[in-house]
């Protein structure tokens, strides 16, 4: 039997659809503008104002050829891939172990530890003391580890994962202990598999954060051979330095002529990989992995 919607319900649905449509356009239009501009003619793009709805002039791939042939972009990609893969792995291992320990009711003084850990979300040593520690104490200055290790654990992600681990039924853990399982077995064979949805979200947070990170590299790195892709992109977009992409005089002249086009193409090249990463873990956001975990 179909239930007739009340006027207030209809008004809510209209408002909801309109609001979500406008919100979606606010996200889609800038991306569409950048994509269409990256395929436009360089001269027409320079003289154009406003949003680019369709490629200006004939379809042009010249900007992508300049970007993809740049040694700086290739080096930046390799460095960023290293930071994302190694950094996310280290961060997840440390976060999982910390969240598991803090989620166990049998851990002594766990509330005290949580207080100290949460305190760092509000107060920290500051940029200069952290810089001095990285350079003079742990001697990681101008190394790739300076980008990964100081920010390896996010307290926010640790608290989210700890809360997720606490949702695992205690009866499963007690049954495992009765069967002789130790803490490592419980953590990696029970807790982690049943928390895949939460872990997938944390992996995404860490991976996106490392992919977009440029400030630690700017502070701790001197050698350009260690620069991540986003720091090179920052030089191109903010410092207006498209010459960093090549060392050839003729190529530099071509880049200067197609400066705006190169900027748009660089944005696309640096954004597409991390956007392609999301669909592989999207299923974990809606999948109820806890359904049926405890019987009877």
Secondary structure, 3 states (H helix, E strand, C coil): CCCCCCHHHHHHHHHHHHHHHHHHHHHHHHHHHHHHHHCCCHHHHHHCCCCCCCCCCCCCCHHHHHHHCCHHHHHHHHHHHHHHHHHHHHHHHHHHHHHHHHHCCCCCCHHHHHHHHHHHHHCCCCHHHHHHHHHHHCCCCCCCHHHHCCCCCCHHHHHHHHHHHHCCCHHHHHHHHHCCCCHHHHHHHHHHHHCHHHHHHHHHHHHHHHHHCCHHHHHHCCCHHHCCHHHHHHHHHCCCCHHHHCCCHHHHHHHHHCHHHHHHHHHHHHHHHHHHHHCCCCHHHHCCCCCCCCCC
